[in-house]
């Protein structure tokens, strides 16, 4: 599992910069830079909505569709630690994997 730090305050899974979802998916199939990736698991926190999936954890299983990322190991993130950015995001397209490391061809 990967240590995950999340700065997306508007995500319903974010609890004090940790993710309360057991697993997330990073999108960005043809990405060549971090802002071309996204956290596909993002769900906007609205009103008084609170997390209902579990407890926040420093480690999260990360599926990765960013095929150009050097940490992508058979669609799994092999990085020891990643950061998800997009502090005031309202949609997954406004998030990104800040740890994306392009190994573009």
Helices and strands as residue ranges (DSSP letters): E 2-6, E 14-15, E 18-19, E 23-27, G 34-36, E 38-39, E 59-64, E 81-85, G 92-94, E 96-97
